[in-house]
């Protein structure tokens, strides 16, 4: 029983990160029909704000030495500002371009961000000892769980609940939902396109920065390539859930987290190194059954 409880919290912790990443992608896709492949690099950039530019493998903290509330706000604001800047400087000028053009632009944006980090910090991972007390194990129902794992689940749950409330009850949230269903109709009813799109980019940037903080707390390393694996899984999660569906993106992320954890626990020892192959075989099987994802939306049409 204790082992299954540990697996449950492992799955929820991993799935929460994937769900937050998928939601960040789905927010932008819902209103712009843009899969922002620079999302992972924005996460990385926001995390690198913590360390001073240097070529040393172990670097001194910069923003990372600030009080925790100010540190968190700075990282989240960096993610939001970078994401909003990408919309103002790049994607706003490509509103009427083809989806392939905007996709290439997002790839290019990611390479620009990654190479800027390469110039400032080199390619070597940097060790950052951030909040070591979160690695302290806590006793819960007979299982010993790291405090960071519980914090990840709690933060993700609170954030997802807050976003759900905003989307259902606030004017900005209702406008975003209307835009995700039919952007042209929403704009005809008075929804301000630029305001909705900027809000989507800002929220996406905040989610990316938050994931970076949580990942850094787990690994103790910042790396200019750390965002790519998360971007891949987040994108797959949005496809599973149904492109353009916010609730589908969250469910897709949680499903991948659960499947990954179960396979890691149940596969024979010699097969565990092939866990990701089994995960993506499961994804293929799901998409053969539901080619449009778990939640079918009208996101297949051009938005703007």
N, C-alpha and C positions, 0 to 999 in steps of 0.2 A: 504493500500500500504506500509506503514511504517513497519507493522508487517512482511509482506512477504519479505521485504528487509532485515530485521533482521534475518529471517529464512535462507535467501540465504547466508548471511555472516557466520551464525552459521554452516551451512552445509559445506561451503567451508573451514572454519577453521578446523572443525573436520575431514572432508575428506582429507585435506592436510596432517594431522598427520598420518592418516591411509595409505595414498598413499606413504608417505616417508618410513613407516615401511614395507609395502608390497614390495616396490622397493628394500629395503635392503635384504629381504629374496630372492627375485627373482634373484638378481645379483649373489648370490652364487649358487642357484639351477640351473641357466642357464648353468654354467660351470662345476659343480660338481655333479649335481643331488642330492644335500644334502639340506634337510630342516633343517636349523640351529635353533633348539629349544632353544639354548642359547642366541639368538639374544636379547631377552627382558632383560636378566640378564646382558648382556654387556652394554645395555643402562643404566641400574640401576647403574652399577659399575662406568661408566663414570660420571654420575651425582653426585655420592657420593664423587668424588674427591673434590667437592666444600667445604666439611665440614671436620673438624678435627676429628679423631677417638675419640669417647667419648661415655659414656653410658647415658648421659643426654638427656632428650626429646627435650630441646631447646639448640642447640649447637652453639658455636662460628664459624664464617666463617673461612675457611682456604684459599684455592684457591679462594673462593667466595669473599674475600676481595681485590682481585687484580683488576687492571684496566680492563674494559670490553673487549677490544680487546685481551689482554693476557689471560683473563679468558676463553673466547670462544675458542681460539686456543688450550689452555691446555686441555679443556674438549674434543674437537674434536680429538685431537691427542691421548688422552687416549683411546677413543673408537677405533680409527684406530689401535693403537699398540696392544691393547688387542685382537682384532679380528685377526690381522696378527699373533700374538703369538699363538692363538688357532690353526691356520692352520699349522704353523711350528712345533708345539709340538705334536699335536694330529692328525688332519685330513690328513696331508701329509702322515702319516704312514698308513692310512686306505684307500688310493686311490683305491685299488683293492678289498676292502672289500664289502660285500653286503650292499644294502641300509638300511636294518634293523640294521646292525652293526653300520654304521655311525650315524643313527638316535639315537640309544642308547648312542653313544659317545657324541652326542650333548646334550642330556638330562643330562648326567653325568657332562659335562662341566658346564651346567647351575647350577646344584646343588653345584658344587665346588665353583663357583663364589658367589652364594647366601650365602653359609655358611661362606665363607671368610668375606663377609660383615657383617654377623651376629656376628662373632668374633670381628670385628673391631668397629662396631657401635651399636650392640644390635638390637633387633627386633622392638624397638619403633620408630615410624616415627619422623623425625626431622624437625622442622620449620626453613625455610630459607627464609628470606625476600630479594629476588633478584629482582632488577629493579622494585620497587613499582610504579614508574612513568608510567609504561606500563599499569597499570590498570585505568589510566585516560580516561574517555569516550570522544570520539570525535563525532562531529556532521557531518553526511554524508547523504545527500539527505533526511533529515528529521529524520533519525534514529540515535540513540546514541549508538556508538559501542566502546568497549574497544580498546585502541591503540594496545594491545597485539594481539587481534584477527586479526587486519589488518596486523600487522607485521608477524604473522604466515602465513597468506595467501601469503604475498609478498615474504617472505623467501622461502616458499615451491615452489612458481611459478618460482622464479629466479633459485633455485637449480634444479628443474626439467627441466627447459629450458637449463641450463648449461650442465646437464648430457645428454640431448637429442642431443645437439650440439657435445659434446665429442664423443658420440657413433656413430654419423654419419660422423664426419669430422676428428677426430684424429686417428692416427695409433692404439693407445691402445684401443680406442673405437671400431674400426673396427675389431680388433682381438677378443674383447669380444663378439661382435655380431656374428662373424664367429664361435667362440667356442660354443656359445649358440645354433646355428643351427646344427652343426656337429663337435664335438670336435675332433674326430679322423681325419677327413678330414682337419680341420684347422691345426692340429699339423703336418700332412703330408705336408702341404703347407708352413711350416716354422714358424708357430706361437709357441712361447715359452710357454709351458703349465704352468710352475711355475710362470712366470711373470704375465700371465693373471689371474691365480687363486689368487695370492697375491693382485693384484689390485682390484679384486672383493671383497675380504675380507676387504681390507682397506676402500674402498668406503662404504661397508656395515656397518663397524664400525663407520665411520663418520656420516652416516645417523642415526644410533642408538643413538649416543651421542647428535646429534642435537635435536632429538625427546625428549630426556630426559630433555634438557635445556628448550624447549618450554613447556613441561608438568609441570616442576618445576615452571616456571614463572606463570602458570595458577593456580596451586594449593597451592604453597608456602610450600610444604612438599616433603621430600625425604623419601622413604620407600623401604626396601629391596624387597618388593613384587610388586613394582609399574610397573615392566616391563612385568609381566605375562599377564594382560588383553590386553595390546598393542600387545604382541606377538600373542595371539589368534586371534585378529581381523586382524592383518597383514597377518597371515597365511591363514585365510579364504578369504581375499582379493586376494591373489595370486591364490587360487584355483578358485575363481570366474573368474578372468581374464584369467586363463590358465597357469598352471605351466610352468615356463620357459619363459613366455612372459613379457618383461619389461613394454611395454605399457599397457598390460592387467592388470598387478599388480597395476599400477597407477589408471587405470579406475575402478578396483575393489574397491580400497580404497575410491575413491571419491563417488562411488555408495553407499557404506555402510554408509558413512558420511551423504549423502543426505537422504537416507531412515531413518536413526536413527533420524535425525532432524525433518523430516516430521512427523514421528510417534509420536515424543515427542510433536509436536504442534497440531496434529489432533486427537490423541486418546482421548477418554473421560478421565476425571481426575482419575477415579477409575481404569482405565486400564493402566495408564502410567507406573506403576511399573512393568508391564509385557512387556515393550517395547522391551527388548532384545529378548524375546521369539518370538515376531512378526518379528523382524529383521532376526532371523535365520530361521523362517518359510519361509520368502522371499528368503533366500539363498537356502533352499531346493527346492523351486519351480523353481528357476533359474537353478539349477544343474539338475533337472529332465528334463528341456527343453534343456540345453546345458551341458551334463555330463562332457565334457572336458574343460569347461570354454568358455569365450567369444572369446579368441584367441587360436586356436589349434596350438601347436608347436610340434617339434620332441623331446621334453624333456622327453618323456616316456622311452627313451633308456638310458642305462648306459653310463655315460660320459667318465670316465677314469678308 
